[in-house]
Amino acid sequence: MSQMPVNQPVPQHEVIEVDHHASGVKCDGGNGVLGHPAVYYAFDGKPTVTCLYCDRIFVRK
């Protein structure tokens, strides 16, 4: 049975601010061909959305 490493830093997710009038965002993971397929997310009244591929967090400012 393997053990989880102790005292490892929690990975930080990239937070991207977008205009408060934006109704949605497009995410492709950045990094060109090293990113992920383009996906689109709607805010649907929420202040944030999180990409299901790369965990980027988009925040309406």
C-alpha distance matrix in Angstrom:
0.0 3.8 6.6 9.9 12.8 15.3 19.0 18.9 22.2 22.4 24.0 27.7 29.3 32.7 35.5 38.7 41.9 44.3 47.8 48.2 50.3 47.6 46.8 43.7 41.9 40.7 37.5 36.6 33.9 36.4 36.0 38.2 36.5 33.2 33.4 32.9 35.5 38.0 37.5 39.9 39.3 42.0 42.0 43.7 44.7 41.4 41.4 38.3 36.4 32.9 32.3 29.7 29.0 28.8 28.8 32.2 34.1 37.8 39.9 43.6 45.6
3.8 0.0 3.8 6.7 9.3 12.2 15.8 15.4 18.7 19.2 20.7 24.4 26.2 29.6 32.5 35.7 38.9 41.5 45.1 45.6 47.9 45.2 44.6 41.5 39.4 38.3 34.9 34.0 31.1 33.4 32.9 35.3 33.8 30.3 30.6 30.4 33.3 35.8 35.4 37.8 37.2 40.0 40.0 41.9 42.9 39.4 39.2 35.9 34.1 30.6 30.0 27.6 26.7 26.2 26.2 29.4 31.4 35.1 37.3 41.0 42.8
6.6 3.8 0.0 3.8 6.4 8.7 12.4 12.5 15.9 16.6 18.6 22.2 24.3 27.8 30.5 34.0 37.1 39.8 43.4 43.8 46.2 43.8 43.3 40.4 38.4 37.6 34.2 33.6 30.6 32.8 32.5 35.2 34.1 30.5 30.5 30.5 33.5 35.7 35.1 37.3 36.4 39.0 38.7 40.6 41.3 37.8 37.3 34.2 32.7 29.3 29.1 27.0 26.4 25.5 25.0 28.1 29.7 33.5 35.4 39.1 40.7
9.9 6.7 3.8 0.0 3.8 6.3 9.5 9.2 12.4 12.8 14.9 18.5 20.7 24.2 26.8 30.3 33.4 36.2 39.7 40.2 42.7 40.3 40.0 37.1 35.1 34.4 31.1 30.6 27.5 29.6 29.5 32.3 31.6 27.9 27.7 27.9 30.9 32.9 32.3 34.3 33.3 35.9 35.4 37.5 38.1 34.5 33.8 30.7 29.3 26.0 25.9 24.1 23.5 22.3 21.7 24.6 26.2 30.0 31.8 35.5 37.0
12.8 9.3 6.4 3.8 0.0 3.8 6.7 6.3 10.0 11.5 13.6 17.3 19.9 23.2 26.0 29.5 32.6 35.7 39.3 39.9 42.6 40.3 40.4 37.5 35.3 34.6 31.2 30.7 27.2 29.0 28.6 31.7 31.2 27.4 27.5 28.2 31.5 33.3 33.0 35.0 34.1 36.7 36.0 38.4 38.8 35.1 34.1 31.0 29.9 26.5 26.5 25.1 24.3 22.5 22.0 24.4 26.0 29.8 31.5 35.3 36.4
15.3 12.2 8.7 6.3 3.8 0.0 3.8 5.6 9.1 11.0 14.0 17.2 20.2 23.5 26.0 29.7 32.5 35.7 39.2 39.6 42.6 40.6 40.7 38.1 36.1 35.8 32.5 32.3 28.9 30.5 30.4 33.7 33.5 29.7 29.6 30.3 33.6 35.1 34.6 36.3 35.1 37.4 36.4 38.7 38.8 35.0 33.7 30.9 30.2 27.1 27.6 26.6 26.1 24.1 23.0 25.1 26.3 30.0 31.3 35.0 35.9
19.0 15.8 12.4 9.5 6.7 3.8 0.0 3.8 6.4 8.9 12.1 14.9 18.3 21.4 23.7 27.3 30.0 33.4 36.8 37.3 40.4 38.6 39.1 36.6 34.5 34.4 31.2 31.3 27.7 29.1 29.1 32.6 32.8 29.1 28.8 29.8 33.2 34.4 33.8 35.3 34.0 36.1 34.9 37.4 37.2 33.4 31.8 29.1 28.8 25.9 26.6 26.1 25.7 23.2 21.9 23.6 24.5 28.1 29.1 32.7 33.3
18.9 15.4 12.5 9.2 6.3 5.6 3.8 0.0 3.8 6.4 8.9 12.1 15.3 18.4 21.0 24.6 27.5 30.8 34.3 35.1 38.0 36.0 36.5 33.8 31.6 31.2 27.9 27.7 24.1 25.5 25.3 28.8 29.0 25.3 25.0 26.2 29.6 30.9 30.5 32.1 31.1 33.5 32.5 35.2 35.3 31.5 29.9 26.9 26.3 23.2 23.6 23.1 22.3 19.8 18.8 20.5 21.8 25.4 26.8 30.5 31.3
22.2 18.7 15.9 12.4 10.0 9.1 6.4 3.8 0.0 3.8 6.2 8.7 12.2 15.1 17.6 21.2 24.0 27.4 30.8 31.6 34.7 32.8 33.5 31.0 28.7 28.5 25.4 25.5 21.9 23.1 23.3 26.9 27.5 23.9 23.3 24.6 28.0 28.8 28.4 29.8 28.6 30.8 29.7 32.5 32.4 28.7 26.8 23.9 23.6 20.7 21.3 21.4 20.7 17.9 16.5 17.7 18.8 22.3 23.5 27.1 27.7
22.4 19.2 16.6 12.8 11.5 11.0 8.9 6.4 3.8 0.0 3.8 6.3 9.4 12.8 15.0 18.7 21.5 24.7 28.2 28.8 31.7 29.7 30.2 27.7 25.6 25.6 22.6 23.0 19.6 21.2 21.9 25.4 26.1 22.5 21.4 22.3 25.4 26.1 25.4 26.6 25.2 27.4 26.2 29.0 28.9 25.1 23.5 20.5 20.0 17.1 18.0 18.0 17.8 15.0 13.3 14.7 15.6 19.2 20.5 24.2 25.1
24.0 20.7 18.6 14.9 13.6 14.0 12.1 8.9 6.2 3.8 0.0 3.8 6.5 9.6 12.5 15.9 19.1 22.2 25.8 26.7 29.5 27.3 27.9 25.1 22.7 22.4 19.2 19.4 15.9 17.5 18.1 21.6 22.4 18.9 17.7 18.8 22.0 22.7 22.3 23.6 22.7 25.1 24.2 27.2 27.5 23.8 22.1 18.9 18.0 14.9 15.2 15.5 14.8 11.8 10.5 11.6 13.2 16.7 18.5 22.2 23.3
27.7 24.4 22.2 18.5 17.3 17.2 14.9 12.1 8.7 6.3 3.8 0.0 3.8 6.5 9.0 12.5 15.5 18.8 22.3 23.3 26.2 24.2 25.1 22.6 20.2 20.3 17.4 18.2 14.8 16.0 17.2 20.7 22.1 18.9 17.3 18.5 21.5 21.6 21.1 21.9 20.8 22.9 21.8 25.0 25.0 21.3 19.2 16.1 15.8 13.1 13.9 15.1 14.7 11.3 9.5 9.5 10.4 13.8 15.2 18.9 19.7
29.3 26.2 24.3 20.7 19.9 20.2 18.3 15.3 12.2 9.4 6.5 3.8 0.0 3.8 6.3 9.6 12.9 15.8 19.4 20.5 23.1 20.8 21.6 18.9 16.5 16.6 13.8 14.9 11.8 13.4 15.2 18.4 19.9 17.1 14.9 15.7 18.4 18.2 17.4 18.2 17.0 19.2 18.3 21.6 21.9 18.4 16.5 13.1 12.4 9.6 10.3 11.9 11.8 8.4 6.2 5.7 6.9 10.3 12.3 16.0 17.3
32.7 29.6 27.8 24.2 23.2 23.5 21.4 18.4 15.1 12.8 9.6 6.5 3.8 0.0 3.8 6.5 10.0 12.9 16.6 18.2 20.7 18.5 19.7 17.1 14.4 14.5 11.9 13.2 10.3 11.1 13.2 16.4 18.5 16.1 13.7 15.1 17.6 16.8 16.4 16.9 16.1 18.2 17.4 21.0 21.3 18.1 15.8 12.6 12.0 9.9 10.3 12.9 12.5 9.0 7.5 5.0 6.2 8.5 10.6 14.1 15.1
35.5 32.5 30.5 26.8 26.0 26.0 23.7 21.0 17.6 15.0 12.5 9.0 6.3 3.8 0.0 3.8 6.6 9.8 13.4 14.6 17.5 15.6 17.0 14.9 12.8 13.8 12.1 14.3 12.3 13.0 15.7 18.5 20.9 18.9 16.2 17.1 19.0 17.5 16.6 16.2 14.9 16.3 14.9 18.5 18.3 15.2 12.5 9.7 10.1 9.2 10.6 13.8 14.2 11.3 9.1 6.0 4.7 5.9 7.1 10.5 11.4
38.7 35.7 34.0 30.3 29.5 29.7 27.3 24.6 21.2 18.7 15.9 12.5 9.6 6.5 3.8 0.0 3.8 6.5 10.2 12.1 14.6 12.6 14.5 12.5 10.2 11.5 10.5 13.0 11.8 11.9 15.0 17.3 20.1 18.8 15.9 16.8 18.1 16.0 15.3 14.5 13.5 14.7 13.6 17.3 17.3 14.8 12.1 9.7 10.1 10.1 11.0 14.7 15.0 12.5 11.0 7.3 6.1 4.8 6.1 8.6 9.6
41.9 38.9 37.1 33.4 32.6 32.5 30.0 27.5 24.0 21.5 19.1 15.5 12.9 10.0 6.6 3.8 0.0 3.8 6.9 8.7 11.6 10.4 12.9 11.9 10.5 12.7 12.8 15.7 15.1 15.1 18.3 20.2 23.2 22.2 19.2 19.9 20.8 18.2 17.2 15.6 14.2 14.4 12.7 16.3 15.7 13.6 10.4 9.2 10.8 12.0 13.5 17.2 18.1 15.9 14.2 10.6 8.5 5.8 4.8 5.8 6.0
44.3 41.5 39.8 36.2 35.7 35.7 33.4 30.8 27.4 24.7 22.2 18.8 15.8 12.9 9.8 6.5 3.8 0.0 3.8 6.3 8.3 6.8 9.8 9.1 8.2 10.9 12.1 15.4 15.7 15.6 19.1 20.4 23.3 22.9 19.7 20.0 20.2 17.2 16.0 13.8 12.6 12.3 11.0 14.4 14.1 12.9 10.3 9.7 10.9 12.8 14.0 17.8 18.7 17.2 15.8 12.4 10.3 6.8 6.0 5.0 6.1
47.8 45.1 43.4 39.7 39.3 39.2 36.8 34.3 30.8 28.2 25.8 22.3 19.4 16.6 13.4 10.2 6.9 3.8 0.0 3.8 5.4 5.5 9.1 9.9 10.2 13.2 15.1 18.4 19.1 19.0 22.4 23.4 26.4 26.3 23.1 23.3 23.1 19.7 18.5 15.8 14.4 13.2 11.7 14.5 13.8 13.4 11.0 11.6 13.3 15.8 17.2 20.9 22.1 20.8 19.4 16.1 13.8 10.1 8.5 5.8 5.8
48.2 45.6 43.8 40.2 39.9 39.6 37.3 35.1 31.6 28.8 26.7 23.3 20.5 18.2 14.6 12.1 8.7 6.3 3.8 0.0 3.8 5.5 8.3 10.1 11.5 15.1 17.2 20.7 21.4 21.7 25.3 26.4 29.2 28.9 25.5 25.3 25.0 21.7 19.8 16.8 14.7 12.7 10.3 12.5 11.0 11.0 8.7 10.5 12.8 16.0 18.0 21.4 23.2 22.2 20.3 17.3 14.4 10.9 8.4 4.7 5.0
50.3 47.9 46.2 42.7 42.6 42.6 40.4 38.0 34.7 31.7 29.5 26.2 23.1 20.7 17.5 14.6 11.6 8.3 5.4 3.8 0.0 3.8 6.4 9.1 11.2 14.7 17.5 21.0 22.3 22.7 26.3 26.8 29.5 29.7 26.2 25.7 24.9 21.3 19.4 16.1 14.3 11.9 10.3 11.8 10.9 12.1 10.9 12.6 14.3 17.5 19.1 22.4 24.2 23.6 22.1 19.3 16.7 13.0 11.3 7.8 8.8
47.6 45.2 43.8 40.3 40.3 40.6 38.6 36.0 32.8 29.7 27.3 24.2 20.8 18.5 15.6 12.6 10.4 6.8 5.5 5.5 3.8 0.0 3.8 5.5 7.5 10.9 13.8 17.3 18.9 19.4 23.1 23.5 26.0 26.2 22.7 22.0 21.1 17.5 15.6 12.3 10.8 8.8 8.0 10.3 10.5 11.2 10.4 11.0 11.7 14.7 15.8 19.1 20.7 20.4 19.1 16.4 14.3 10.6 9.9 7.3 9.6
46.8 44.6 43.3 40.0 40.4 40.7 39.1 36.5 33.5 30.2 27.9 25.1 21.6 19.7 17.0 14.5 12.9 9.8 9.1 8.3 6.4 3.8 0.0 3.8 7.3 10.7 13.8 17.4 19.3 20.4 24.2 24.4 26.4 26.6 22.9 21.7 20.3 16.8 14.3 10.6 8.7 5.9 5.7 7.2 8.4 9.7 10.2 10.8 10.8 14.0 15.0 17.8 19.8 20.2 18.9 16.8 14.7 11.4 11.2 9.2 12.1
43.7 41.5 40.4 37.1 37.5 38.1 36.6 33.8 31.0 27.7 25.1 22.6 18.9 17.1 14.9 12.5 11.9 9.1 9.9 10.1 9.1 5.5 3.8 0.0 3.8 7.1 10.1 13.7 15.6 17.0 20.8 21.0 22.9 23.0 19.3 17.9 16.6 13.1 10.6 7.1 5.4 4.0 5.3 8.0 10.0 10.2 10.6 9.8 8.6 11.2 11.6 14.4 16.2 16.6 15.7 13.7 12.2 9.2 10.3 9.5 12.9
41.9 39.4 38.4 35.1 35.3 36.1 34.5 31.6 28.7 25.6 22.7 20.2 16.5 14.4 12.8 10.2 10.5 8.2 10.2 11.5 11.2 7.5 7.3 3.8 0.0 3.8 6.6 10.2 12.0 13.2 17.0 17.2 19.3 19.3 15.7 14.7 13.7 10.3 8.4 5.7 5.4 6.5 8.0 11.2 13.2 12.5 12.1 10.3 8.5 10.0 9.6 12.7 13.7 13.8 13.4 11.1 10.4 7.7 9.9 10.1 13.2
40.7 38.3 37.6 34.4 34.6 35.8 34.4 31.2 28.5 25.6 22.4 20.3 16.6 14.5 13.8 11.5 12.7 10.9 13.2 15.1 14.7 10.9 10.7 7.1 3.8 0.0 3.8 6.8 9.4 10.6 14.3 14.0 15.8 16.2 12.5 11.4 10.2 6.6 5.7 4.4 6.4 9.0 11.2 14.3 16.6 15.7 15.5 13.1 10.7 10.9 9.1 11.9 11.9 12.3 13.0 11.0 11.6 9.7 12.7 13.5 16.4
37.5 34.9 34.2 31.1 31.2 32.5 31.2 27.9 25.4 22.6 19.2 17.4 13.8 11.9 12.1 10.5 12.8 12.1 15.1 17.2 17.5 13.8 13.8 10.1 6.6 3.8 0.0 3.8 5.7 7.6 11.2 11.5 13.1 12.9 9.1 8.3 8.1 5.6 5.4 6.4 8.1 11.4 13.2 16.4 18.6 17.0 16.5 13.4 10.7 9.6 7.0 9.7 8.9 8.8 10.1 8.3 10.0 9.3 12.9 14.7 17.5
36.6 34.0 33.6 30.6 30.7 32.3 31.3 27.7 25.5 23.0 19.4 18.2 14.9 13.2 14.3 13.0 15.7 15.4 18.4 20.7 21.0 17.3 17.4 13.7 10.2 6.8 3.8 0.0 3.8 5.5 8.4 8.1 9.3 9.4 5.8 5.2 5.5 4.3 6.4 8.9 11.3 14.8 16.9 20.0 22.3 20.7 20.2 17.0 14.1 12.4 9.1 10.8 8.7 8.7 11.2 10.1 12.7 12.7 16.3 18.3 20.8
33.9 31.1 30.6 27.5 27.2 28.9 27.7 24.1 21.9 19.6 15.9 14.8 11.8 10.3 12.3 11.8 15.1 15.7 19.1 21.4 22.3 18.9 19.3 15.6 12.0 9.4 5.7 3.8 0.0 3.8 6.6 7.9 9.3 7.8 4.3 5.3 7.8 7.8 9.2 11.6 13.2 16.6 18.0 21.4 23.3 21.1 20.2 16.7 14.1 11.7 8.6 10.3 7.6 6.1 9.0 7.9 11.2 12.1 15.8 18.4 20.6
36.4 33.4 32.8 29.6 29.0 30.5 29.1 25.5 23.1 21.2 17.5 16.0 13.4 11.1 13.0 11.9 15.1 15.6 19.0 21.7 22.7 19.4 20.4 17.0 13.2 10.6 7.6 5.5 3.8 0.0 3.8 5.6 8.2 7.4 5.1 7.8 10.0 9.6 11.8 13.8 15.6 18.8 20.1 23.6 25.3 23.2 21.9 18.7 16.5 14.5 11.9 14.0 11.4 9.5 12.0 10.2 13.2 13.5 16.9 19.1 20.9
36.0 32.9 32.5 29.5 28.6 30.4 29.1 25.3 23.3 21.9 18.1 17.2 15.2 13.2 15.7 15.0 18.3 19.1 22.4 25.3 26.3 23.1 24.2 20.8 17.0 14.3 11.2 8.4 6.6 3.8 0.0 3.8 6.3 5.2 5.2 8.9 11.6 12.2 14.8 17.2 19.2 22.5 23.8 27.3 29.1 26.9 25.5 22.2 20.1 17.8 15.1 16.6 13.5 11.5 14.5 13.1 16.4 17.1 20.3 22.7 24.2
38.2 35.3 35.2 32.3 31.7 33.7 32.6 28.8 26.9 25.4 21.6 20.7 18.4 16.4 18.5 17.3 20.2 20.4 23.4 26.4 26.8 23.5 24.4 21.0 17.2 14.0 11.5 8.1 7.9 5.6 3.8 0.0 3.8 5.4 5.6 8.5 10.2 10.8 14.2 16.7 19.4 22.7 24.5 27.8 29.9 28.2 27.1 23.9 21.5 19.5 16.4 17.8 14.6 13.6 16.8 15.5 18.6 18.9 22.3 24.2 25.9
36.5 33.8 34.1 31.6 31.2 33.5 32.8 29.0 27.5 26.1 22.4 22.1 19.9 18.5 20.9 20.1 23.2 23.3 26.4 29.2 29.5 26.0 26.4 22.9 19.3 15.8 13.1 9.3 9.3 8.2 6.3 3.8 0.0 3.8 5.4 7.6 9.3 11.1 14.6 17.7 20.5 24.1 26.2 29.3 31.7 29.9 29.2 25.8 23.0 20.7 17.3 17.8 14.3 13.9 17.6 17.1 20.5 21.1 24.7 26.9 28.8
33.2 30.3 30.5 27.9 27.4 29.7 29.1 25.3 23.9 22.5 18.9 18.9 17.1 16.1 18.9 18.8 22.2 22.9 26.3 28.9 29.7 26.2 26.6 23.0 19.3 16.2 12.9 9.4 7.8 7.4 5.2 5.4 3.8 0.0 3.8 6.8 9.8 12.0 14.8 18.0 20.3 23.9 25.7 28.9 31.0 28.9 28.0 24.5 21.7 19.0 15.7 16.0 12.4 11.4 15.1 14.9 18.6 19.9 23.5 26.0 28.0
33.4 30.6 30.5 27.7 27.5 29.6 28.8 25.0 23.3 21.4 17.7 17.3 14.9 13.7 16.2 15.9 19.2 19.7 23.1 25.5 26.2 22.7 22.9 19.3 15.7 12.5 9.1 5.8 4.3 5.1 5.2 5.6 5.4 3.8 0.0 3.8 7.1 8.7 11.2 14.3 16.5 20.1 21.9 25.1 27.3 25.2 24.4 20.9 18.1 15.5 12.1 12.8 9.3 8.5 12.1 11.8 15.4 16.4 20.1 22.6 24.8
32.9 30.4 30.5 27.9 28.2 30.3 29.8 26.2 24.6 22.3 18.8 18.5 15.7 15.1 17.1 16.8 19.9 20.0 23.3 25.3 25.7 22.0 21.7 17.9 14.7 11.4 8.3 5.2 5.3 7.8 8.9 8.5 7.6 6.8 3.8 0.0 3.8 6.4 8.5 12.0 14.4 18.1 20.3 23.1 25.7 23.8 23.6 20.1 16.8 14.2 10.5 10.5 7.1 8.0 11.6 11.9 15.2 16.3 20.1 22.5 25.1
35.5 33.3 33.5 30.9 31.5 33.6 33.2 29.6 28.0 25.4 22.0 21.5 18.4 17.6 19.0 18.1 20.8 20.2 23.1 25.0 24.9 21.1 20.3 16.6 13.7 10.2 8.1 5.5 7.8 10.0 11.6 10.2 9.3 9.8 7.1 3.8 0.0 3.8 6.3 10.0 13.0 16.6 19.4 21.8 24.7 23.3 23.6 20.4 16.9 15.0 11.2 11.1 8.7 10.5 13.6 13.8 16.6 17.0 20.7 22.6 25.5
38.0 35.8 35.7 32.9 33.3 35.1 34.4 30.9 28.8 26.1 22.7 21.6 18.2 16.8 17.5 16.0 18.2 17.2 19.7 21.7 21.3 17.5 16.8 13.1 10.3 6.6 5.6 4.3 7.8 9.6 12.2 10.8 11.1 12.0 8.7 6.4 3.8 0.0 3.8 6.9 10.2 13.7 16.5 19.0 21.9 20.8 21.0 18.1 14.9 13.6 10.3 11.2 9.7 11.2 13.5 13.0 15.1 14.7 18.2 19.7 22.7
37.5 35.4 35.1 32.3 33.0 34.6 33.8 30.5 28.4 25.4 22.3 21.1 17.4 16.4 16.6 15.3 17.2 16.0 18.5 19.8 19.4 15.6 14.3 10.6 8.4 5.7 5.4 6.4 9.2 11.8 14.8 14.2 14.6 14.8 11.2 8.5 6.3 3.8 0.0 3.8 6.8 10.4 13.3 15.6 18.6 17.6 18.2 15.4 12.0 11.1 8.1 9.0 8.8 10.8 12.2 11.9 13.4 12.9 16.3 17.7 21.0
39.9 37.8 37.3 34.3 35.0 36.3 35.3 32.1 29.8 26.6 23.6 21.9 18.2 16.9 16.2 14.5 15.6 13.8 15.8 16.8 16.1 12.3 10.6 7.1 5.7 4.4 6.4 8.9 11.6 13.8 17.2 16.7 17.7 18.0 14.3 12.0 10.0 6.9 3.8 0.0 3.8 6.9 10.1 12.3 15.3 14.8 15.6 13.3 10.3 10.6 8.7 10.4 11.3 12.9 13.4 12.5 12.9 11.5 14.3 15.1 18.5
39.3 37.2 36.4 33.3 34.1 35.1 34.0 31.1 28.6 25.2 22.7 20.8 17.0 16.1 14.9 13.5 14.2 12.6 14.4 14.7 14.3 10.8 8.7 5.4 5.4 6.4 8.1 11.3 13.2 15.6 19.2 19.4 20.5 20.3 16.5 14.4 13.0 10.2 6.8 3.8 0.0 3.8 6.6 8.9 11.8 11.1 12.2 10.0 7.1 8.3 7.8 9.7 11.8 13.1 12.4 11.6 11.0 9.5 11.9 12.6 16.3
42.0 40.0 39.0 35.9 36.7 37.4 36.1 33.5 30.8 27.4 25.1 22.9 19.2 18.2 16.3 14.7 14.4 12.3 13.2 12.7 11.9 8.8 5.9 4.0 6.5 9.0 11.4 14.8 16.6 18.8 22.5 22.7 24.1 23.9 20.1 18.1 16.6 13.7 10.4 6.9 3.8 0.0 3.8 5.4 8.5 8.7 10.4 9.5 7.6 10.3 10.9 12.9 15.3 16.4 15.2 14.2 12.6 10.4 11.6 11.4 15.1
42.0 40.0 38.7 35.4 36.0 36.4 34.9 32.5 29.7 26.2 24.2 21.8 18.3 17.4 14.9 13.6 12.7 11.0 11.7 10.3 10.3 8.0 5.7 5.3 8.0 11.2 13.2 16.9 18.0 20.1 23.8 24.5 26.2 25.7 21.9 20.3 19.4 16.5 13.3 10.1 6.6 3.8 0.0 3.8 5.5 5.1 6.8 6.6 6.2 9.8 11.6 14.0 16.7 17.2 15.3 14.0 11.5 9.1 9.2 8.6 12.3
43.7 41.9 40.6 37.5 38.4 38.7 37.4 35.2 32.5 29.0 27.2 25.0 21.6 21.0 18.5 17.3 16.3 14.4 14.5 12.5 11.8 10.3 7.2 8.0 11.2 14.3 16.4 20.0 21.4 23.6 27.3 27.8 29.3 28.9 25.1 23.1 21.8 19.0 15.6 12.3 8.9 5.4 3.8 0.0 3.8 5.6 8.7 9.5 9.3 12.7 14.5 16.2 19.3 20.3 18.3 17.4 14.9 12.9 12.6 11.6 15.1
44.7 42.9 41.3 38.1 38.8 38.8 37.2 35.3 32.4 28.9 27.5 25.0 21.9 21.3 18.3 17.3 15.7 14.1 13.8 11.0 10.9 10.5 8.4 10.0 13.2 16.6 18.6 22.3 23.3 25.3 29.1 29.9 31.7 31.0 27.3 25.7 24.7 21.9 18.6 15.3 11.8 8.5 5.5 3.8 0.0 3.8 6.7 8.9 10.2 13.9 16.4 18.4 21.5 22.0 19.5 18.4 15.3 13.2 11.8 10.3 13.2
41.4 39.4 37.8 34.5 35.1 35.0 33.4 31.5 28.7 25.1 23.8 21.3 18.4 18.1 15.2 14.8 13.6 12.9 13.4 11.0 12.1 11.2 9.7 10.2 12.5 15.7 17.0 20.7 21.1 23.2 26.9 28.2 29.9 28.9 25.2 23.8 23.3 20.8 17.6 14.8 11.1 8.7 5.1 5.6 3.8 0.0 3.8 5.6 7.3 10.8 13.9 15.9 19.1 19.2 16.4 15.4 12.1 10.5 9.1 8.7 11.8
41.4 39.2 37.3 33.8 34.1 33.7 31.8 29.9 26.8 23.5 22.1 19.2 16.5 15.8 12.5 12.1 10.4 10.3 11.0 8.7 10.9 10.4 10.2 10.6 12.1 15.5 16.5 20.2 20.2 21.9 25.5 27.1 29.2 28.0 24.4 23.6 23.6 21.0 18.2 15.6 12.2 10.4 6.8 8.7 6.7 3.8 0.0 3.8 7.2 10.6 13.8 16.4 19.2 18.6 15.6 14.0 10.4 8.4 6.0 5.6 8.3
38.3 35.9 34.2 30.7 31.0 30.9 29.1 26.9 23.9 20.5 18.9 16.1 13.1 12.6 9.7 9.7 9.2 9.7 11.6 10.5 12.6 11.0 10.8 9.8 10.3 13.1 13.4 17.0 16.7 18.7 22.2 23.9 25.8 24.5 20.9 20.1 20.4 18.1 15.4 13.3 10.0 9.5 6.6 9.5 8.9 5.6 3.8 0.0 3.8 6.8 10.2 12.9 15.5 14.7 11.8 10.3 6.7 5.4 4.5 6.4 9.5
36.4 34.1 32.7 29.3 29.9 30.2 28.8 26.3 23.6 20.0 18.0 15.8 12.4 12.0 10.1 10.1 10.8 10.9 13.3 12.8 14.3 11.7 10.8 8.6 8.5 10.7 10.7 14.1 14.1 16.5 20.1 21.5 23.0 21.7 18.1 16.8 16.9 14.9 12.0 10.3 7.1 7.6 6.2 9.3 10.2 7.3 7.2 3.8 0.0 3.8 6.7 9.3 12.1 11.9 9.3 8.4 5.9 5.3 6.9 9.0 12.5
32.9 30.6 29.3 26.0 26.5 27.1 25.9 23.2 20.7 17.1 14.9 13.1 9.6 9.9 9.2 10.1 12.0 12.8 15.8 16.0 17.5 14.7 14.0 11.2 10.0 10.9 9.6 12.4 11.7 14.5 17.8 19.5 20.7 19.0 15.5 14.2 15.0 13.6 11.1 10.6 8.3 10.3 9.8 12.7 13.9 10.8 10.6 6.8 3.8 0.0 3.8 6.2 8.8 8.4 5.6 5.6 4.5 6.2 8.9 11.9 15.0
32.3 30.0 29.1 25.9 26.5 27.6 26.6 23.6 21.3 18.0 15.2 13.9 10.3 10.3 10.6 11.0 13.5 14.0 17.2 18.0 19.1 15.8 15.0 11.6 9.6 9.1 7.0 9.1 8.6 11.9 15.1 16.4 17.3 15.7 12.1 10.5 11.2 10.3 8.1 8.7 7.8 10.9 11.6 14.5 16.4 13.9 13.8 10.2 6.7 3.8 0.0 3.8 5.4 5.7 4.8 5.3 6.6 8.0 11.5 14.3 17.4
29.7 27.6 27.0 24.1 25.1 26.6 26.1 23.1 21.4 18.0 15.5 15.1 11.9 12.9 13.8 14.7 17.2 17.8 20.9 21.4 22.4 19.1 17.8 14.4 12.7 11.9 9.7 10.8 10.3 14.0 16.6 17.8 17.8 16.0 12.8 10.5 11.1 11.2 9.0 10.4 9.7 12.9 14.0 16.2 18.4 15.9 16.4 12.9 9.3 6.2 3.8 0.0 3.8 6.0 5.8 8.2 9.7 11.7 14.9 17.7 20.9
29.0 26.7 26.4 23.5 24.3 26.1 25.7 22.3 20.7 17.8 14.8 14.7 11.8 12.5 14.2 15.0 18.1 18.7 22.1 23.2 24.2 20.7 19.8 16.2 13.7 11.9 8.9 8.7 7.6 11.4 13.5 14.6 14.3 12.4 9.3 7.1 8.7 9.7 8.8 11.3 11.8 15.3 16.7 19.3 21.5 19.1 19.2 15.5 12.1 8.8 5.4 3.8 0.0 3.8 6.0 8.2 11.0 13.1 16.7 19.6 22.6
28.8 26.2 25.5 22.3 22.5 24.1 23.2 19.8 17.9 15.0 11.8 11.3 8.4 9.0 11.3 12.5 15.9 17.2 20.8 22.2 23.6 20.4 20.2 16.6 13.8 12.3 8.8 8.7 6.1 9.5 11.5 13.6 13.9 11.4 8.5 8.0 10.5 11.2 10.8 12.9 13.1 16.4 17.2 20.3 22.0 19.2 18.6 14.7 11.9 8.4 5.7 6.0 3.8 0.0 3.8 5.6 9.0 11.5 15.1 18.3 20.8
28.8 26.2 25.0 21.7 22.0 23.0 21.9 18.8 16.5 13.3 10.5 9.5 6.2 7.5 9.1 11.0 14.2 15.8 19.4 20.3 22.1 19.1 18.9 15.7 13.4 13.0 10.1 11.2 9.0 12.0 14.5 16.8 17.6 15.1 12.1 11.6 13.6 13.5 12.2 13.4 12.4 15.2 15.3 18.3 19.5 16.4 15.6 11.8 9.3 5.6 4.8 5.8 6.0 3.8 0.0 3.8 6.2 9.4 12.5 16.0 18.5
32.2 29.4 28.1 24.6 24.4 25.1 23.6 20.5 17.7 14.7 11.6 9.5 5.7 5.0 6.0 7.3 10.6 12.4 16.1 17.3 19.3 16.4 16.8 13.7 11.1 11.0 8.3 10.1 7.9 10.2 13.1 15.5 17.1 14.9 11.8 11.9 13.8 13.0 11.9 12.5 11.6 14.2 14.0 17.4 18.4 15.4 14.0 10.3 8.4 5.6 5.3 8.2 8.2 5.6 3.8 0.0 3.8 6.5 9.8 13.2 15.4
34.1 31.4 29.7 26.2 26.0 26.3 24.5 21.8 18.8 15.6 13.2 10.4 6.9 6.2 4.7 6.1 8.5 10.3 13.8 14.4 16.7 14.3 14.7 12.2 10.4 11.6 10.0 12.7 11.2 13.2 16.4 18.6 20.5 18.6 15.4 15.2 16.6 15.1 13.4 12.9 11.0 12.6 11.5 14.9 15.3 12.1 10.4 6.7 5.9 4.5 6.6 9.7 11.0 9.0 6.2 3.8 0.0 3.8 6.4 10.0 12.3
37.8 35.1 33.5 30.0 29.8 30.0 28.1 25.4 22.3 19.2 16.7 13.8 10.3 8.5 5.9 4.8 5.8 6.8 10.1 10.9 13.0 10.6 11.4 9.2 7.7 9.7 9.3 12.7 12.1 13.5 17.1 18.9 21.1 19.9 16.4 16.3 17.0 14.7 12.9 11.5 9.5 10.4 9.1 12.9 13.2 10.5 8.4 5.4 5.3 6.2 8.0 11.7 13.1 11.5 9.4 6.5 3.8 0.0 3.8 6.8 9.5
39.9 37.3 35.4 31.8 31.5 31.3 29.1 26.8 23.5 20.5 18.5 15.2 12.3 10.6 7.1 6.1 4.8 6.0 8.5 8.4 11.3 9.9 11.2 10.3 9.9 12.7 12.9 16.3 15.8 16.9 20.3 22.3 24.7 23.5 20.1 20.1 20.7 18.2 16.3 14.3 11.9 11.6 9.2 12.6 11.8 9.1 6.0 4.5 6.9 8.9 11.5 14.9 16.7 15.1 12.5 9.8 6.4 3.8 0.0 3.8 6.1
43.6 41.0 39.1 35.5 35.3 35.0 32.7 30.5 27.1 24.2 22.2 18.9 16.0 14.1 10.5 8.6 5.8 5.0 5.8 4.7 7.8 7.3 9.2 9.5 10.1 13.5 14.7 18.3 18.4 19.1 22.7 24.2 26.9 26.0 22.6 22.5 22.6 19.7 17.7 15.1 12.6 11.4 8.6 11.6 10.3 8.7 5.6 6.4 9.0 11.9 14.3 17.7 19.6 18.3 16.0 13.2 10.0 6.8 3.8 0.0 3.8
45.6 42.8 40.7 37.0 36.4 35.9 33.3 31.3 27.7 25.1 23.3 19.7 17.3 15.1 11.4 9.6 6.0 6.1 5.8 5.0 8.8 9.6 12.1 12.9 13.2 16.4 17.5 20.8 20.6 20.9 24.2 25.9 28.8 28.0 24.8 25.1 25.5 22.7 21.0 18.5 16.3 15.1 12.3 15.1 13.2 11.8 8.3 9.5 12.5 15.0 17.4 20.9 22.6 20.8 18.5 15.4 12.3 9.5 6.1 3.8 0.0
